């Protein structure tokens, strides 16, 4: 496994691979890796001969400077995890490498940018698509893999790819969960033992909606799920919605395909998101 820190060094590794017409997969991460990230590496190996994983805590997507400051950065642990998973190349650039000069970035990501996470973290998806475009330019991958847990993020990246007409296949991979159902997240390390226990209600509410989706109306499902979360101590609900998976607008037609339940809540001091595909 090769570890590189500059775009020039990355390209010198990738150019011969491209000449040999081998497929390249990119797994973009911000580090603090867990089994969910490993599952992306494993999926990438099914789609390409060479897997590149990037580790970069991108400053432009943080709407709260304190959030950026406290984002975990266990680099040695991450490198060992990637080596064990069979990753081929790790790209770990400095901020100056990705942002050598001040730049402005704003593209049309569609109306869904301003819903859900976009409402609570204004400008977040502009920052996400800005860095993902830079990574795509540096790697020029054939496929890029992202976790379904960040469902709205994957949608925004697909919109960005369409906006620039980038020849890359975007693959969304299933959420990896702990044994008790909690969605794996780099933020989970900030949960106290009590928070960790309380956080399980997010998955429990999603399971309730999934299990009763065919037998109860949307309003009833939403009412029950929200009540479950709001009655849990230490949990403050930001949103729970049943939405169209393409527009993220509320969906009331339960016969439609691509319907998803999405939730975000603050558990103690830590904000968590989760989702579940309903149809």
C-alpha atoms as an extended CHARMM CRD file, in Angstrom:
* protein
*
       279  EXT
         1         1  UNK       CA              0.0000000000        0.0000000000        0.0000000000  PROA      1               0.0000000000
         2         2  UNK       CA              1.3720000000        3.3890000000       -1.0100000000  PROA      2               0.0000000000
         3         3  UNK       CA              0.6760000000        6.5560000000        0.9980000000  PROA      3               0.0000000000
         4         4  UNK       CA              1.0070000000        9.8810000000       -0.8670000000  PROA      4               0.0000000000
         5         5  UNK       CA              0.4400000000       13.4710000000        0.1730000000  PROA      5               0.0000000000
         6         6  UNK       CA              0.4920000000       15.4470000000       -3.0860000000  PROA      6               0.0000000000
         7         7  UNK       CA             -1.5530000000       15.3940000000       -6.2850000000  PROA      7               0.0000000000
         8         8  UNK       CA              1.6920000000       15.0950000000       -8.2940000000  PROA      8               0.0000000000
         9         9  UNK       CA              2.7550000000       11.9670000000       -6.3760000000  PROA      9               0.0000000000
        10        10  UNK       CA             -0.7510000000       10.5270000000       -6.7230000000  PROA      10              0.0000000000
        11        11  UNK       CA             -0.7710000000       11.0430000000      -10.4730000000  PROA      11              0.0000000000
        12        12  UNK       CA              2.6610000000        9.4820000000      -10.8920000000  PROA      12              0.0000000000
        13        13  UNK       CA              1.2250000000        6.3110000000       -9.3230000000  PROA      13              0.0000000000
        14        14  UNK       CA             -2.0520000000        6.4100000000      -11.2540000000  PROA      14              0.0000000000
        15        15  UNK       CA             -0.7950000000        7.3030000000      -14.7630000000  PROA      15              0.0000000000
        16        16  UNK       CA              0.7090000000        3.8380000000      -15.4790000000  PROA      16              0.0000000000
        17        17  UNK       CA             -2.4800000000        2.2150000000      -14.1330000000  PROA      17              0.0000000000
        18        18  UNK       CA             -4.5730000000        4.2780000000      -16.5440000000  PROA      18              0.0000000000
        19        19  UNK       CA             -2.2340000000        3.4400000000      -19.4250000000  PROA      19              0.0000000000
        20        20  UNK       CA             -2.7260000000       -0.2400000000      -18.6170000000  PROA      20              0.0000000000
        21        21  UNK       CA             -6.4920000000        0.4610000000      -18.7990000000  PROA      21              0.0000000000
        22        22  UNK       CA             -7.1020000000       -0.8320000000      -15.2980000000  PROA      22              0.0000000000
        23        23  UNK       CA            -10.1680000000        0.4420000000      -13.4900000000  PROA      23              0.0000000000
        24        24  UNK       CA             -9.6790000000        2.8010000000      -10.5450000000  PROA      24              0.0000000000
        25        25  UNK       CA            -12.1110000000        3.1400000000       -7.6270000000  PROA      25              0.0000000000
        26        26  UNK       CA            -12.0870000000        6.0460000000       -5.1830000000  PROA      26              0.0000000000
        27        27  UNK       CA            -13.3680000000        5.9240000000       -1.6140000000  PROA      27              0.0000000000
        28        28  UNK       CA            -13.3220000000        9.5120000000       -0.2480000000  PROA      28              0.0000000000
        29        29  UNK       CA            -13.2110000000        9.7270000000        3.5620000000  PROA      29              0.0000000000
        30        30  UNK       CA            -12.4440000000       12.2100000000        6.3260000000  PROA      30              0.0000000000
        31        31  UNK       CA            -10.6470000000        9.5040000000        8.3170000000  PROA      31              0.0000000000
        32        32  UNK       CA            -11.6520000000        8.1990000000       11.7510000000  PROA      32              0.0000000000
        33        33  UNK       CA            -12.3530000000        4.9840000000        9.8750000000  PROA      33              0.0000000000
        34        34  UNK       CA            -14.6180000000        2.1610000000       11.0330000000  PROA      34              0.0000000000
        35        35  UNK       CA            -16.1060000000       -1.0340000000        9.5820000000  PROA      35              0.0000000000
        36        36  UNK       CA            -18.4650000000        1.0210000000        7.4260000000  PROA      36              0.0000000000
        37        37  UNK       CA            -15.4640000000        2.4630000000        5.5730000000  PROA      37              0.0000000000
        38        38  UNK       CA            -13.9020000000       -1.0040000000        5.2730000000  PROA      38              0.0000000000
        39        39  UNK       CA            -17.1250000000       -2.2030000000        3.6290000000  PROA      39              0.0000000000
        40        40  UNK       CA            -16.6830000000        0.5770000000        1.0260000000  PROA      40              0.0000000000
        41        41  UNK       CA            -13.1090000000       -0.5810000000        0.3250000000  PROA      41              0.0000000000
        42        42  UNK       CA            -14.3370000000       -4.1770000000       -0.0580000000  PROA      42              0.0000000000
        43        43  UNK       CA            -17.1330000000       -3.0750000000       -2.4070000000  PROA      43              0.0000000000
        44        44  UNK       CA            -14.6120000000       -0.9810000000       -4.3910000000  PROA      44              0.0000000000
        45        45  UNK       CA            -12.4600000000       -4.0790000000       -4.8940000000  PROA      45              0.0000000000
        46        46  UNK       CA            -15.4160000000       -5.7150000000       -6.6490000000  PROA      46              0.0000000000
        47        47  UNK       CA            -15.6490000000       -2.8290000000       -9.1370000000  PROA      47              0.0000000000
        48        48  UNK       CA            -12.0300000000       -1.9770000000       -9.9030000000  PROA      48              0.0000000000
        49        49  UNK       CA             -8.4760000000       -3.3450000000       -9.9780000000  PROA      49              0.0000000000
        50        50  UNK       CA             -7.0230000000       -0.4270000000       -7.9840000000  PROA      50              0.0000000000
        51        51  UNK       CA             -8.5960000000        1.1850000000       -4.9260000000  PROA      51              0.0000000000
        52        52  UNK       CA             -7.6520000000        4.6970000000       -3.8050000000  PROA      52              0.0000000000
        53        53  UNK       CA             -8.8390000000        5.9140000000       -0.4080000000  PROA      53              0.0000000000
        54        54  UNK       CA             -8.5320000000        9.6040000000        0.4230000000  PROA      54              0.0000000000
        55        55  UNK       CA             -8.2940000000       10.9040000000        3.9860000000  PROA      55              0.0000000000
        56        56  UNK       CA             -8.9390000000       14.6280000000        4.1870000000  PROA      56              0.0000000000
        57        57  UNK       CA            -10.8510000000       16.6090000000        6.8060000000  PROA      57              0.0000000000
        58        58  UNK       CA            -12.3380000000       19.1910000000        4.4740000000  PROA      58              0.0000000000
        59        59  UNK       CA            -12.6850000000       22.6290000000        6.1080000000  PROA      59              0.0000000000
        60        60  UNK       CA            -15.1890000000       24.0460000000        3.5850000000  PROA      60              0.0000000000
        61        61  UNK       CA            -17.9840000000       21.6510000000        4.5550000000  PROA      61              0.0000000000
        62        62  UNK       CA            -18.0020000000       22.4690000000        8.2750000000  PROA      62              0.0000000000
        63        63  UNK       CA            -20.5760000000       25.0750000000        9.1810000000  PROA      63              0.0000000000
        64        64  UNK       CA            -19.3340000000       25.1430000000       12.7950000000  PROA      64              0.0000000000
        65        65  UNK       CA            -15.5700000000       25.7760000000       13.3580000000  PROA      65              0.0000000000
        66        66  UNK       CA            -15.7630000000       23.8830000000       16.6950000000  PROA      66              0.0000000000
        67        67  UNK       CA            -17.0440000000       20.8230000000       14.8260000000  PROA      67              0.0000000000
        68        68  UNK       CA            -14.0080000000       20.9770000000       12.5190000000  PROA      68              0.0000000000
        69        69  UNK       CA            -11.6630000000       21.3940000000       15.4740000000  PROA      69              0.0000000000
        70        70  UNK       CA            -12.9550000000       18.3700000000       17.3730000000  PROA      70              0.0000000000
        71        71  UNK       CA            -13.2730000000       16.0510000000       14.3640000000  PROA      71              0.0000000000
        72        72  UNK       CA            -11.2820000000       12.8890000000       15.2600000000  PROA      72              0.0000000000
        73        73  UNK       CA             -8.0020000000       12.3030000000       13.3760000000  PROA      73              0.0000000000
        74        74  UNK       CA             -6.5590000000        8.9030000000       14.4070000000  PROA      74              0.0000000000
        75        75  UNK       CA             -4.2740000000        8.6490000000       11.3520000000  PROA      75              0.0000000000
        76        76  UNK       CA             -2.1020000000        5.6970000000       12.4480000000  PROA      76              0.0000000000
        77        77  UNK       CA             -5.1990000000        3.6390000000       13.2200000000  PROA      77              0.0000000000
        78        78  UNK       CA             -6.6950000000        4.5990000000        9.8400000000  PROA      78              0.0000000000
        79        79  UNK       CA             -3.5580000000        3.5970000000        7.9080000000  PROA      79              0.0000000000
        80        80  UNK       CA             -3.4360000000        0.2010000000        9.6360000000  PROA      80              0.0000000000
        81        81  UNK       CA             -7.1250000000       -0.3540000000        8.9160000000  PROA      81              0.0000000000
        82        82  UNK       CA             -6.6520000000        0.4550000000        5.2200000000  PROA      82              0.0000000000
        83        83  UNK       CA             -3.5720000000       -1.7560000000        4.9690000000  PROA      83              0.0000000000
        84        84  UNK       CA             -5.5130000000       -4.6630000000        6.4790000000  PROA      84              0.0000000000
        85        85  UNK       CA             -8.4340000000       -4.0690000000        4.1010000000  PROA      85              0.0000000000
        86        86  UNK       CA             -6.2100000000       -4.3660000000        1.0030000000  PROA      86              0.0000000000
        87        87  UNK       CA             -6.4270000000       -0.7230000000       -0.0940000000  PROA      87              0.0000000000
        88        88  UNK       CA             -3.8160000000        0.0680000000       -2.7810000000  PROA      88              0.0000000000
        89        89  UNK       CA             -3.2210000000        3.8230000000       -2.4620000000  PROA      89              0.0000000000
        90        90  UNK       CA             -3.9580000000        6.2780000000        0.3560000000  PROA      90              0.0000000000
        91        91  UNK       CA             -4.1120000000        9.9610000000       -0.5660000000  PROA      91              0.0000000000
        92        92  UNK       CA             -3.6280000000       12.1970000000        2.4930000000  PROA      92              0.0000000000
        93        93  UNK       CA             -3.1760000000       15.7950000000        1.3140000000  PROA      93              0.0000000000
        94        94  UNK       CA             -2.6360000000       18.8850000000        3.4400000000  PROA      94              0.0000000000
        95        95  UNK       CA             -5.2290000000       21.6820000000        3.2820000000  PROA      95              0.0000000000
        96        96  UNK       CA             -2.7930000000       23.8020000000        1.2170000000  PROA      96              0.0000000000
        97        97  UNK       CA             -2.5170000000       21.0010000000       -1.3460000000  PROA      97              0.0000000000
        98        98  UNK       CA             -6.2700000000       20.9760000000       -1.9820000000  PROA      98              0.0000000000
        99        99  UNK       CA             -6.8050000000       24.7220000000       -1.4890000000  PROA      99              0.0000000000
       100       100  UNK       CA             -3.5550000000       26.4050000000       -2.6420000000  PROA      100             0.0000000000
       101       101  UNK       CA             -5.3300000000       29.7390000000       -2.9910000000  PROA      101             0.0000000000
       102       102  UNK       CA             -8.6120000000       31.3240000000       -1.9860000000  PROA      102             0.0000000000
       103       103  UNK       CA            -11.4220000000       30.3330000000       -4.2890000000  PROA      103             0.0000000000
       104       104  UNK       CA            -15.1500000000       30.7490000000       -4.5980000000  PROA      104             0.0000000000
       105       105  UNK       CA            -17.4380000000       27.8230000000       -5.3060000000  PROA      105             0.0000000000
       106       106  UNK       CA            -21.1480000000       27.7490000000       -5.8410000000  PROA      106             0.0000000000
       107       107  UNK       CA            -23.0340000000       25.4370000000       -8.1840000000  PROA      107             0.0000000000
       108       108  UNK       CA            -26.7000000000       24.5840000000       -8.6490000000  PROA      108             0.0000000000
       109       109  UNK       CA            -27.2890000000       21.3420000000       -6.7600000000  PROA      109             0.0000000000
       110       110  UNK       CA            -31.0650000000       21.4990000000       -7.0980000000  PROA      110             0.0000000000
       111       111  UNK       CA            -33.7760000000       22.2850000000       -4.5540000000  PROA      111             0.0000000000
       112       112  UNK       CA            -32.8940000000       19.2740000000       -2.3760000000  PROA      112             0.0000000000
       113       113  UNK       CA            -29.7140000000       21.0670000000       -1.2620000000  PROA      113             0.0000000000
       114       114  UNK       CA            -31.7730000000       23.2880000000        1.0360000000  PROA      114             0.0000000000
       115       115  UNK       CA            -33.8660000000       20.5480000000        2.6570000000  PROA      115             0.0000000000
       116       116  UNK       CA            -33.1420000000       18.4350000000        5.7670000000  PROA      116             0.0000000000
       117       117  UNK       CA            -29.3690000000       18.6110000000        6.3760000000  PROA      117             0.0000000000
       118       118  UNK       CA            -29.1860000000       21.5950000000        4.0550000000  PROA      118             0.0000000000
       119       119  UNK       CA            -31.5640000000       23.4920000000        6.3220000000  PROA      119             0.0000000000
       120       120  UNK       CA            -29.5930000000       22.7110000000        9.4810000000  PROA      120             0.0000000000
       121       121  UNK       CA            -26.1200000000       23.0340000000        7.9290000000  PROA      121             0.0000000000
       122       122  UNK       CA            -26.3810000000       25.8290000000        5.3800000000  PROA      122             0.0000000000
       123       123  UNK       CA            -23.6560000000       25.6950000000        2.7250000000  PROA      123             0.0000000000
       124       124  UNK       CA            -22.5610000000       22.2070000000        3.8250000000  PROA      124             0.0000000000
       125       125  UNK       CA            -23.1920000000       20.5340000000        0.4700000000  PROA      125             0.0000000000
       126       126  UNK       CA            -21.4150000000       23.2690000000       -1.4660000000  PROA      126             0.0000000000
       127       127  UNK       CA            -18.3220000000       22.4070000000        0.5970000000  PROA      127             0.0000000000
       128       128  UNK       CA            -18.8410000000       18.6600000000        0.1170000000  PROA      128             0.0000000000
       129       129  UNK       CA            -19.2070000000       18.8980000000       -3.6590000000  PROA      129             0.0000000000
       130       130  UNK       CA            -16.2740000000       21.3270000000       -3.8690000000  PROA      130             0.0000000000
       131       131  UNK       CA            -13.8460000000       18.8170000000       -2.3150000000  PROA      131             0.0000000000
       132       132  UNK       CA            -15.3110000000       15.7810000000       -4.0830000000  PROA      132             0.0000000000
       133       133  UNK       CA            -14.8560000000       17.5530000000       -7.4420000000  PROA      133             0.0000000000
       134       134  UNK       CA            -11.2120000000       18.2430000000       -6.5000000000  PROA      134             0.0000000000
       135       135  UNK       CA            -10.7070000000       14.5800000000       -5.5730000000  PROA      135             0.0000000000
       136       136  UNK       CA            -12.3300000000       13.4450000000       -8.8260000000  PROA      136             0.0000000000
       137       137  UNK       CA            -10.0130000000       15.7960000000      -10.7620000000  PROA      137             0.0000000000
       138       138  UNK       CA             -6.9650000000       14.4150000000       -8.9340000000  PROA      138             0.0000000000
       139       139  UNK       CA             -7.8320000000       10.7050000000       -9.1830000000  PROA      139             0.0000000000
       140       140  UNK       CA            -10.0440000000       10.5520000000      -12.3000000000  PROA      140             0.0000000000
       141       141  UNK       CA            -11.7140000000        7.3890000000      -10.9660000000  PROA      141             0.0000000000
       142       142  UNK       CA            -13.9820000000        5.0910000000      -12.9510000000  PROA      142             0.0000000000
       143       143  UNK       CA            -16.1490000000        4.5180000000       -9.8760000000  PROA      143             0.0000000000
       144       144  UNK       CA            -16.5410000000        6.2770000000       -6.5200000000  PROA      144             0.0000000000
       145       145  UNK       CA            -18.1740000000        4.7110000000       -3.4910000000  PROA      145             0.0000000000
       146       146  UNK       CA            -20.0790000000        6.4220000000       -0.6820000000  PROA      146             0.0000000000
       147       147  UNK       CA            -22.0970000000        5.1900000000        2.2930000000  PROA      147             0.0000000000
       148       148  UNK       CA            -25.8960000000        5.2650000000        2.2390000000  PROA      148             0.0000000000
       149       149  UNK       CA            -25.8960000000        6.7300000000        5.7690000000  PROA      149             0.0000000000
       150       150  UNK       CA            -25.1600000000       10.1020000000        4.1550000000  PROA      150             0.0000000000
       151       151  UNK       CA            -28.0680000000        9.6300000000        1.7480000000  PROA      151             0.0000000000
       152       152  UNK       CA            -28.5300000000       13.3230000000        0.9570000000  PROA      152             0.0000000000
       153       153  UNK       CA            -24.7890000000       13.7320000000        0.3920000000  PROA      153             0.0000000000
       154       154  UNK       CA            -24.7930000000       10.9640000000       -2.2290000000  PROA      154             0.0000000000
       155       155  UNK       CA            -27.7100000000       12.6780000000       -3.9720000000  PROA      155             0.0000000000
       156       156  UNK       CA            -25.8320000000       16.0080000000       -4.0090000000  PROA      156             0.0000000000
       157       157  UNK       CA            -22.6960000000       14.3260000000       -5.3880000000  PROA      157             0.0000000000
       158       158  UNK       CA            -24.7530000000       12.7030000000       -8.1550000000  PROA      158             0.0000000000
       159       159  UNK       CA            -26.1540000000       16.1620000000       -8.9870000000  PROA      159             0.0000000000
       160       160  UNK       CA            -22.6310000000       17.6160000000       -9.0590000000  PROA      160             0.0000000000
       161       161  UNK       CA            -21.4370000000       14.8220000000      -11.3690000000  PROA      161             0.0000000000
       162       162  UNK       CA            -24.3730000000       15.5450000000      -13.6750000000  PROA      162             0.0000000000
       163       163  UNK       CA            -23.6780000000       19.3190000000      -13.5120000000  PROA      163             0.0000000000
       164       164  UNK       CA            -20.0700000000       18.8560000000      -14.7240000000  PROA      164             0.0000000000
       165       165  UNK       CA            -20.8090000000       15.7460000000      -16.8140000000  PROA      165             0.0000000000
       166       166  UNK       CA            -18.0090000000       13.8040000000      -15.0520000000  PROA      166             0.0000000000
       167       167  UNK       CA            -17.5110000000       10.2450000000      -16.4000000000  PROA      167             0.0000000000
       168       168  UNK       CA            -17.6250000000        8.4720000000      -13.0270000000  PROA      168             0.0000000000
       169       169  UNK       CA            -20.0680000000        5.8920000000      -11.6840000000  PROA      169             0.0000000000
       170       170  UNK       CA            -21.3810000000        6.7540000000       -8.2070000000  PROA      170             0.0000000000
       171       171  UNK       CA            -22.1650000000        3.7340000000       -6.0450000000  PROA      171             0.0000000000
       172       172  UNK       CA            -24.0800000000        3.9980000000       -2.7670000000  PROA      172             0.0000000000
       173       173  UNK       CA            -23.3100000000        1.1730000000       -0.3150000000  PROA      173             0.0000000000
       174       174  UNK       CA            -25.5640000000       -0.0960000000        2.5020000000  PROA      174             0.0000000000
       175       175  UNK       CA            -25.3380000000        1.2910000000        6.0470000000  PROA      175             0.0000000000
       176       176  UNK       CA            -23.1420000000       -0.8030000000        8.3340000000  PROA      176             0.0000000000
       177       177  UNK       CA            -24.5170000000       -1.0600000000       11.8570000000  PROA      177             0.0000000000
       178       178  UNK       CA            -23.2890000000       -2.1120000000       15.2730000000  PROA      178             0.0000000000
       179       179  UNK       CA            -24.8100000000       -5.3310000000       16.6320000000  PROA      179             0.0000000000
       180       180  UNK       CA            -27.4400000000       -3.3150000000       18.5200000000  PROA      180             0.0000000000
       181       181  UNK       CA            -28.4520000000       -1.4250000000       15.3420000000  PROA      181             0.0000000000
       182       182  UNK       CA            -26.6380000000        1.9050000000       15.8030000000  PROA      182             0.0000000000
       183       183  UNK       CA            -25.3830000000        3.1880000000       12.4470000000  PROA      183             0.0000000000
       184       184  UNK       CA            -21.5840000000        3.2680000000       12.4280000000  PROA      184             0.0000000000
       185       185  UNK       CA            -20.2550000000        6.8260000000       12.4160000000  PROA      185             0.0000000000
       186       186  UNK       CA            -16.9790000000        8.5670000000       13.1690000000  PROA      186             0.0000000000
       187       187  UNK       CA            -18.9990000000       10.7750000000       15.5570000000  PROA      187             0.0000000000
       188       188  UNK       CA            -20.0430000000        7.8400000000       17.7590000000  PROA      188             0.0000000000
       189       189  UNK       CA            -16.8040000000        8.1230000000       19.7620000000  PROA      189             0.0000000000
       190       190  UNK       CA            -18.1840000000       11.3550000000       21.2650000000  PROA      190             0.0000000000
       191       191  UNK       CA            -21.1870000000        9.5240000000       22.7990000000  PROA      191             0.0000000000
       192       192  UNK       CA            -21.1560000000        8.7870000000       26.5210000000  PROA      192             0.0000000000
       193       193  UNK       CA            -22.3680000000        5.3270000000       27.5830000000  PROA      193             0.0000000000
       194       194  UNK       CA            -25.8060000000        6.7800000000       28.3490000000  PROA      194             0.0000000000
       195       195  UNK       CA            -25.8840000000        8.7040000000       25.0380000000  PROA      195             0.0000000000
       196       196  UNK       CA            -24.9380000000        5.5130000000       23.2210000000  PROA      196             0.0000000000
       197       197  UNK       CA            -27.9130000000        3.7260000000       24.7790000000  PROA      197             0.0000000000
       198       198  UNK       CA            -30.2890000000        6.6110000000       24.0120000000  PROA      198             0.0000000000
       199       199  UNK       CA            -29.0560000000        6.8410000000       20.4050000000  PROA      199             0.0000000000
       200       200  UNK       CA            -30.5280000000        3.4130000000       19.6480000000  PROA      200             0.0000000000
       201       201  UNK       CA            -33.9850000000        5.0110000000       19.4430000000  PROA      201             0.0000000000
       202       202  UNK       CA            -33.1120000000        6.4440000000       16.0010000000  PROA      202             0.0000000000
       203       203  UNK       CA            -32.7530000000        2.9870000000       14.4730000000  PROA      203             0.0000000000
       204       204  UNK       CA            -35.7130000000        1.6730000000       16.4880000000  PROA      204             0.0000000000
       205       205  UNK       CA            -37.9550000000        4.4320000000       15.0900000000  PROA      205             0.0000000000
       206       206  UNK       CA            -36.7820000000        3.6780000000       11.5460000000  PROA      206             0.0000000000
       207       207  UNK       CA            -37.4530000000       -0.0460000000       12.0220000000  PROA      207             0.0000000000
       208       208  UNK       CA            -40.9570000000        0.7260000000       13.3310000000  PROA      208             0.0000000000
       209       209  UNK       CA            -41.7010000000        2.7700000000       10.2010000000  PROA      209             0.0000000000
       210       210  UNK       CA            -40.2610000000        0.0660000000        7.9160000000  PROA      210             0.0000000000
       211       211  UNK       CA            -42.2060000000       -2.7300000000        9.6470000000  PROA      211             0.0000000000
       212       212  UNK       CA            -45.5340000000       -0.8420000000        9.5570000000  PROA      212             0.0000000000
       213       213  UNK       CA            -45.1160000000        0.9460000000        6.2240000000  PROA      213             0.0000000000
       214       214  UNK       CA            -47.6310000000       -1.2860000000        4.4230000000  PROA      214             0.0000000000
       215       215  UNK       CA            -50.2540000000       -1.1900000000        7.1820000000  PROA      215             0.0000000000
       216       216  UNK       CA            -50.2680000000        2.4020000000        8.5330000000  PROA      216             0.0000000000
       217       217  UNK       CA            -50.6040000000        5.8260000000        6.9210000000  PROA      217             0.0000000000
       218       218  UNK       CA            -47.6740000000        8.2210000000        6.6480000000  PROA      218             0.0000000000
       219       219  UNK       CA            -49.0440000000       10.6480000000        9.2650000000  PROA      219             0.0000000000
       220       220  UNK       CA            -49.5240000000        7.8330000000       11.7870000000  PROA      220             0.0000000000
       221       221  UNK       CA            -46.0400000000        6.4620000000       11.1230000000  PROA      221             0.0000000000
       222       222  UNK       CA            -44.4170000000        9.8880000000       11.4800000000  PROA      222             0.0000000000
       223       223  UNK       CA            -46.3570000000       10.6640000000       14.6490000000  PROA      223             0.0000000000
       224       224  UNK       CA            -45.3100000000        7.3990000000       16.3010000000  PROA      224             0.0000000000
       225       225  UNK       CA            -41.6530000000        7.6380000000       15.2130000000  PROA      225             0.0000000000
       226       226  UNK       CA            -41.3100000000       11.2470000000       16.3860000000  PROA      226             0.0000000000
       227       227  UNK       CA            -42.9430000000       10.4230000000       19.7210000000  PROA      227             0.0000000000
       228       228  UNK       CA            -40.5420000000        7.5000000000       20.2660000000  PROA      228             0.0000000000
       229       229  UNK       CA            -37.5670000000        9.8370000000       19.7710000000  PROA      229             0.0000000000
       230       230  UNK       CA            -38.9480000000       12.8460000000       21.6370000000  PROA      230             0.0000000000
       231       231  UNK       CA            -39.7690000000       10.7040000000       24.6910000000  PROA      231             0.0000000000
       232       232  UNK       CA            -36.1690000000        9.4310000000       24.8960000000  PROA      232             0.0000000000
       233       233  UNK       CA            -34.1260000000       11.3890000000       27.4570000000  PROA      233             0.0000000000
       234       234  UNK       CA            -31.1320000000       13.3230000000       26.1420000000  PROA      234             0.0000000000
       235       235  UNK       CA            -32.3010000000       13.1620000000       22.5100000000  PROA      235             0.0000000000
       236       236  UNK       CA            -33.4000000000       16.3110000000       20.6460000000  PROA      236             0.0000000000
       237       237  UNK       CA            -35.0460000000       15.6290000000       17.2840000000  PROA      237             0.0000000000
       238       238  UNK       CA            -34.0860000000       17.8330000000       14.3120000000  PROA      238             0.0000000000
       239       239  UNK       CA            -36.2650000000       16.0200000000       11.7850000000  PROA      239             0.0000000000
       240       240  UNK       CA            -37.8850000000       12.7010000000       10.9530000000  PROA      240             0.0000000000
       241       241  UNK       CA            -39.3300000000       12.4970000000        7.4680000000  PROA      241             0.0000000000
       242       242  UNK       CA            -40.6770000000       10.0180000000        4.9620000000  PROA      242             0.0000000000
       243       243  UNK       CA            -39.4680000000       11.3600000000        1.6440000000  PROA      243             0.0000000000
       244       244  UNK       CA            -39.0810000000       10.8120000000       -2.0660000000  PROA      244             0.0000000000
       245       245  UNK       CA            -35.5470000000        9.4470000000       -2.5320000000  PROA      245             0.0000000000
       246       246  UNK       CA            -34.8640000000       11.7150000000       -5.5250000000  PROA      246             0.0000000000
       247       247  UNK       CA            -36.3130000000       15.0490000000       -4.3810000000  PROA      247             0.0000000000
       248       248  UNK       CA            -36.2460000000       14.5630000000       -0.5640000000  PROA      248             0.0000000000
       249       249  UNK       CA            -39.6780000000       16.1890000000       -0.4810000000  PROA      249             0.0000000000
       250       250  UNK       CA            -42.2400000000       14.5730000000        1.8480000000  PROA      250             0.0000000000
       251       251  UNK       CA            -43.8280000000       11.5140000000        0.2390000000  PROA      251             0.0000000000
       252       252  UNK       CA            -47.4120000000       10.5270000000        1.0210000000  PROA      252             0.0000000000
       253       253  UNK       CA            -47.9200000000        7.9480000000       -1.7560000000  PROA      253             0.0000000000
       254       254  UNK       CA            -46.7970000000        4.6830000000       -0.1750000000  PROA      254             0.0000000000
       255       255  UNK       CA            -47.1070000000        2.8370000000       -3.4910000000  PROA      255             0.0000000000
       256       256  UNK       CA            -44.2660000000        4.8880000000       -5.0170000000  PROA      256             0.0000000000
       257       257  UNK       CA            -40.8300000000        3.3610000000       -5.4470000000  PROA      257             0.0000000000
       258       258  UNK       CA            -37.7370000000        4.9730000000       -3.8900000000  PROA      258             0.0000000000
       259       259  UNK       CA            -39.3190000000        6.0970000000       -0.6170000000  PROA      259             0.0000000000
       260       260  UNK       CA            -36.9520000000        6.6450000000        2.3060000000  PROA      260             0.0000000000
       261       261  UNK       CA            -37.2380000000        7.5420000000        5.9810000000  PROA      261             0.0000000000
       262       262  UNK       CA            -34.5550000000        9.9550000000        7.2090000000  PROA      262             0.0000000000
       263       263  UNK       CA            -33.7970000000       11.1390000000       10.7440000000  PROA      263             0.0000000000
       264       264  UNK       CA            -31.4070000000       13.5620000000       12.4380000000  PROA      264             0.0000000000
       265       265  UNK       CA            -31.1460000000       14.2410000000       16.1470000000  PROA      265             0.0000000000
       266       266  UNK       CA            -28.7680000000       15.5450000000       18.7620000000  PROA      266             0.0000000000
       267       267  UNK       CA            -27.8950000000       12.8610000000       21.2950000000  PROA      267             0.0000000000
       268       268  UNK       CA            -26.2050000000       14.5380000000       24.2420000000  PROA      268             0.0000000000
       269       269  UNK       CA            -23.7300000000       16.8550000000       22.4990000000  PROA      269             0.0000000000
       270       270  UNK       CA            -23.4300000000       14.7390000000       19.3370000000  PROA      270             0.0000000000
       271       271  UNK       CA            -25.5550000000       15.1330000000       16.2170000000  PROA      271             0.0000000000
       272       272  UNK       CA            -26.3780000000       11.8520000000       14.4530000000  PROA      272             0.0000000000
       273       273  UNK       CA            -28.1560000000       11.0100000000       11.2060000000  PROA      273             0.0000000000
       274       274  UNK       CA            -29.6370000000        7.7430000000        9.9600000000  PROA      274             0.0000000000
       275       275  UNK       CA            -32.0460000000        6.4880000000        7.3090000000  PROA      275             0.0000000000
       276       276  UNK       CA            -33.8280000000        3.4400000000        5.9900000000  PROA      276             0.0000000000
       277       277  UNK       CA            -35.1150000000        2.6660000000        2.5090000000  PROA      277             0.0000000000
       278       278  UNK       CA            -38.8300000000        1.8280000000        2.7010000000  PROA      278             0.0000000000
       279       279  UNK       CA            -39.6150000000        0.9260000000       -0.9270000000  PROA      279             0.0000000000
